[in-house]
Amino acid sequence: MESTMRRLISALFLLLLITVGSSASPTHWRKRVREPCKKLVLYFHDIIYNGHNAKNATSAIVGAPSWGNKTILAGQNHFGDVVVFDDPITLDNNLHSPPVGRAQGFYIYDKKEIFTSWLAFSFVFNSTQHKGSINFAGADPLMNKTRDISVIGGTGDFFMTRGVATLSTDAFEGEVYFRLRVDMNLYECW
């Protein structure tokens, strides 16, 4: 009798939980959509050293596969090249606009079959509007019109920021110059 009573109480309790759970509004179970706490759009301009432009170059090949060299990007979608950069960041897409900071880091061409790279870099600000840095890391499938990479932290005005940066190649000239538009949606702002 006692075990039957326990089973009955357990069954009623379970039924109560199911009833309460199913009566909750469907919006209660949906993911909450978050709005960014800060949005920024910036451009960075990369001029790769090609053996003739040392004065203007803002990036250089520092590692290359055995079939490549450190002056000309390797064949096979530049697979194996490691490029370090210190590029100007501007508020618009004009290379000659006053820079608000520098994009500093590296990219690695990481596939033979597809033109793609992996990025790790920081935007280091030196303008009166912003102080500090924003750090980024992620895969960059270059043939896609837009690509998302992670905003993984920051310093100063961007202390411990998190979010997503959408990259798009805004312009390029052969294998010497490219400009990236970076649309940032920051979701953690301190």
Contacts in CASP RR format, 6 or more apart in sequence:
PFRMAT RR
TARGET T0000
AUTHOR 0000-0000-0000
METHOD contacts of the structure
MODEL  1
MESTMRRLISALFLLLLITVGSSASPTHWRKRVREPCKKLVLYFHDIIYN
GHNAKNATSAIVGAPSWGNKTILAGQNHFGDVVVFDDPITLDNNLHSPPV
GRAQGFYIYDKKEIFTSWLAFSFVFNSTQHKGSINFAGADPLMNKTRDIS
VIGGTGDFFMTRGVATLSTDAFEGEVYFRLRVDMNLYECW
34 187 0 8 1.000
36 163 0 8 1.000
36 185 0 8 1.000
36 186 0 8 1.000
36 187 0 8 1.000
37 186 0 8 1.000
37 187 0 8 1.000
37 188 0 8 1.000
37 189 0 8 1.000
38 161 0 8 1.000
38 184 0 8 1.000
38 186 0 8 1.000
38 189 0 8 1.000
39 183 0 8 1.000
39 184 0 8 1.000
39 185 0 8 1.000
39 186 0 8 1.000
40 182 0 8 1.000
40 183 0 8 1.000
40 184 0 8 1.000
40 186 0 8 1.000
41 91 0 8 1.000
41 181 0 8 1.000
41 182 0 8 1.000
41 183 0 8 1.000
41 184 0 8 1.000
42 89 0 8 1.000
42 90 0 8 1.000
42 91 0 8 1.000
42 100 0 8 1.000
42 123 0 8 1.000
42 181 0 8 1.000
42 182 0 8 1.000
42 184 0 8 1.000
43 89 0 8 1.000
43 90 0 8 1.000
43 91 0 8 1.000
43 92 0 8 1.000
43 93 0 8 1.000
43 170 0 8 1.000
43 179 0 8 1.000
43 180 0 8 1.000
43 181 0 8 1.000
43 182 0 8 1.000
44 87 0 8 1.000
44 88 0 8 1.000
44 89 0 8 1.000
44 90 0 8 1.000
44 103 0 8 1.000
44 123 0 8 1.000
44 179 0 8 1.000
44 180 0 8 1.000
44 182 0 8 1.000
45 58 0 8 1.000
45 87 0 8 1.000
45 88 0 8 1.000
45 90 0 8 1.000
45 95 0 8 1.000
45 177 0 8 1.000
45 178 0 8 1.000
45 179 0 8 1.000
46 58 0 8 1.000
46 59 0 8 1.000
46 85 0 8 1.000
46 87 0 8 1.000
46 103 0 8 1.000
46 177 0 8 1.000
46 178 0 8 1.000
46 179 0 8 1.000
46 180 0 8 1.000
47 53 0 8 1.000
47 56 0 8 1.000
47 57 0 8 1.000
47 58 0 8 1.000
47 59 0 8 1.000
47 87 0 8 1.000
47 176 0 8 1.000
47 177 0 8 1.000
48 57 0 8 1.000
48 58 0 8 1.000
48 59 0 8 1.000
48 60 0 8 1.000
48 61 0 8 1.000
48 73 0 8 1.000
48 83 0 8 1.000
48 175 0 8 1.000
48 176 0 8 1.000
48 177 0 8 1.000
49 57 0 8 1.000
49 59 0 8 1.000
49 60 0 8 1.000
49 61 0 8 1.000
49 71 0 8 1.000
50 57 0 8 1.000
50 71 0 8 1.000
50 72 0 8 1.000
50 175 0 8 1.000
50 176 0 8 1.000
51 71 0 8 1.000
53 176 0 8 1.000
58 85 0 8 1.000
58 86 0 8 1.000
58 87 0 8 1.000
58 88 0 8 1.000
59 83 0 8 1.000
59 84 0 8 1.000
59 85 0 8 1.000
59 86 0 8 1.000
59 87 0 8 1.000
60 70 0 8 1.000
60 83 0 8 1.000
60 84 0 8 1.000
60 85 0 8 1.000
61 69 0 8 1.000
61 70 0 8 1.000
61 71 0 8 1.000
61 73 0 8 1.000
61 81 0 8 1.000
61 82 0 8 1.000
61 83 0 8 1.000
62 70 0 8 1.000
62 82 0 8 1.000
62 83 0 8 1.000
62 84 0 8 1.000
62 106 0 8 1.000
63 70 0 8 1.000
63 80 0 8 1.000
63 81 0 8 1.000
63 82 0 8 1.000
64 70 0 8 1.000
64 74 0 8 1.000
64 80 0 8 1.000
64 81 0 8 1.000
64 82 0 8 1.000
65 74 0 8 1.000
65 79 0 8 1.000
65 80 0 8 1.000
65 81 0 8 1.000
67 74 0 8 1.000
67 75 0 8 1.000
67 76 0 8 1.000
68 74 0 8 1.000
68 75 0 8 1.000
68 81 0 8 1.000
72 175 0 8 1.000
73 81 0 8 1.000
73 109 0 8 1.000
73 175 0 8 1.000
74 80 0 8 1.000
74 81 0 8 1.000
74 109 0 8 1.000
76 112 0 8 1.000
77 109 0 8 1.000
77 111 0 8 1.000
77 112 0 8 1.000
77 113 0 8 1.000
77 114 0 8 1.000
77 115 0 8 1.000
77 116 0 8 1.000
78 109 0 8 1.000
78 115 0 8 1.000
78 117 0 8 1.000
79 109 0 8 1.000
79 110 0 8 1.000
79 111 0 8 1.000
79 112 0 8 1.000
80 108 0 8 1.000
80 109 0 8 1.000
80 110 0 8 1.000
81 108 0 8 1.000
81 109 0 8 1.000
82 106 0 8 1.000
82 107 0 8 1.000
82 108 0 8 1.000
83 106 0 8 1.000
83 107 0 8 1.000
83 108 0 8 1.000
83 109 0 8 1.000
84 105 0 8 1.000
84 106 0 8 1.000
85 103 0 8 1.000
85 104 0 8 1.000
85 105 0 8 1.000
85 106 0 8 1.000
85 107 0 8 1.000
85 121 0 8 1.000
86 102 0 8 1.000
86 103 0 8 1.000
86 104 0 8 1.000
86 105 0 8 1.000
87 102 0 8 1.000
87 103 0 8 1.000
87 104 0 8 1.000
88 95 0 8 1.000
88 99 0 8 1.000
88 101 0 8 1.000
88 102 0 8 1.000
88 103 0 8 1.000
89 99 0 8 1.000
89 100 0 8 1.000
89 101 0 8 1.000
89 102 0 8 1.000
89 103 0 8 1.000
89 123 0 8 1.000
89 125 0 8 1.000
90 97 0 8 1.000
90 98 0 8 1.000
90 99 0 8 1.000
90 100 0 8 1.000
91 97 0 8 1.000
91 100 0 8 1.000
93 170 0 8 1.000
93 171 0 8 1.000
93 179 0 8 1.000
93 181 0 8 1.000
95 179 0 8 1.000
99 126 0 8 1.000
100 125 0 8 1.000
100 126 0 8 1.000
100 127 0 8 1.000
100 129 0 8 1.000
100 130 0 8 1.000
101 123 0 8 1.000
101 124 0 8 1.000
101 125 0 8 1.000
101 126 0 8 1.000
101 127 0 8 1.000
102 123 0 8 1.000
102 124 0 8 1.000
102 126 0 8 1.000
103 121 0 8 1.000
103 122 0 8 1.000
103 123 0 8 1.000
103 124 0 8 1.000
104 121 0 8 1.000
104 122 0 8 1.000
104 124 0 8 1.000
105 119 0 8 1.000
105 120 0 8 1.000
105 121 0 8 1.000
105 122 0 8 1.000
106 119 0 8 1.000
106 120 0 8 1.000
106 121 0 8 1.000
107 117 0 8 1.000
107 118 0 8 1.000
107 119 0 8 1.000
107 120 0 8 1.000
107 121 0 8 1.000
107 140 0 8 1.000
108 117 0 8 1.000
108 118 0 8 1.000
109 115 0 8 1.000
109 116 0 8 1.000
109 117 0 8 1.000
110 116 0 8 1.000
110 117 0 8 1.000
110 118 0 8 1.000
110 139 0 8 1.000
114 141 0 8 1.000
114 143 0 8 1.000
115 142 0 8 1.000
115 143 0 8 1.000
116 139 0 8 1.000
116 140 0 8 1.000
116 141 0 8 1.000
116 142 0 8 1.000
116 143 0 8 1.000
117 139 0 8 1.000
117 140 0 8 1.000
117 142 0 8 1.000
118 138 0 8 1.000
118 139 0 8 1.000
118 140 0 8 1.000
119 136 0 8 1.000
119 137 0 8 1.000
119 138 0 8 1.000
119 139 0 8 1.000
119 140 0 8 1.000
119 149 0 8 1.000
120 136 0 8 1.000
120 137 0 8 1.000
120 138 0 8 1.000
121 135 0 8 1.000
121 136 0 8 1.000
121 137 0 8 1.000
122 133 0 8 1.000
122 134 0 8 1.000
122 135 0 8 1.000
122 136 0 8 1.000
122 154 0 8 1.000
123 133 0 8 1.000
123 134 0 8 1.000
123 136 0 8 1.000
123 182 0 8 1.000
124 132 0 8 1.000
124 133 0 8 1.000
125 131 0 8 1.000
125 132 0 8 1.000
125 133 0 8 1.000
125 157 0 8 1.000
130 157 0 8 1.000
130 158 0 8 1.000
131 156 0 8 1.000
131 157 0 8 1.000
132 154 0 8 1.000
132 155 0 8 1.000
132 156 0 8 1.000
132 157 0 8 1.000
132 158 0 8 1.000
133 154 0 8 1.000
133 155 0 8 1.000
133 156 0 8 1.000
133 158 0 8 1.000
134 151 0 8 1.000
134 153 0 8 1.000
134 154 0 8 1.000
134 158 0 8 1.000
134 161 0 8 1.000
134 184 0 8 1.000
135 151 0 8 1.000
135 152 0 8 1.000
135 153 0 8 1.000
135 154 0 8 1.000
136 149 0 8 1.000
136 150 0 8 1.000
136 151 0 8 1.000
136 152 0 8 1.000
136 165 0 8 1.000
137 149 0 8 1.000
137 150 0 8 1.000
137 152 0 8 1.000
138 149 0 8 1.000
138 150 0 8 1.000
139 147 0 8 1.000
139 149 0 8 1.000
140 147 0 8 1.000
140 149 0 8 1.000
140 167 0 8 1.000
141 147 0 8 1.000
142 169 0 8 1.000
145 168 0 8 1.000
146 166 0 8 1.000
146 167 0 8 1.000
146 168 0 8 1.000
147 166 0 8 1.000
147 167 0 8 1.000
147 168 0 8 1.000
148 164 0 8 1.000
148 165 0 8 1.000
148 166 0 8 1.000
148 167 0 8 1.000
149 164 0 8 1.000
149 165 0 8 1.000
149 167 0 8 1.000
150 162 0 8 1.000
150 163 0 8 1.000
150 164 0 8 1.000
150 165 0 8 1.000
151 161 0 8 1.000
151 162 0 8 1.000
151 163 0 8 1.000
151 164 0 8 1.000
151 165 0 8 1.000
151 184 0 8 1.000
151 186 0 8 1.000
152 162 0 8 1.000
153 160 0 8 1.000
153 161 0 8 1.000
153 162 0 8 1.000
154 160 0 8 1.000
154 161 0 8 1.000
158 186 0 8 1.000
158 189 0 8 1.000
159 190 0 8 1.000
160 188 0 8 1.000
160 190 0 8 1.000
161 186 0 8 1.000
161 188 0 8 1.000
161 189 0 8 1.000
161 190 0 8 1.000
162 186 0 8 1.000
162 187 0 8 1.000
162 188 0 8 1.000
163 184 0 8 1.000
163 185 0 8 1.000
163 186 0 8 1.000
163 187 0 8 1.000
163 188 0 8 1.000
164 184 0 8 1.000
164 185 0 8 1.000
164 187 0 8 1.000
165 182 0 8 1.000
165 183 0 8 1.000
165 184 0 8 1.000
165 185 0 8 1.000
166 182 0 8 1.000
166 183 0 8 1.000
166 184 0 8 1.000
166 185 0 8 1.000
167 180 0 8 1.000
167 181 0 8 1.000
167 182 0 8 1.000
168 180 0 8 1.000
168 181 0 8 1.000
168 183 0 8 1.000
169 178 0 8 1.000
169 179 0 8 1.000
169 180 0 8 1.000
169 181 0 8 1.000
170 179 0 8 1.000
170 180 0 8 1.000
170 181 0 8 1.000
171 177 0 8 1.000
171 178 0 8 1.000
171 179 0 8 1.000
172 178 0 8 1.000
172 179 0 8 1.000
END
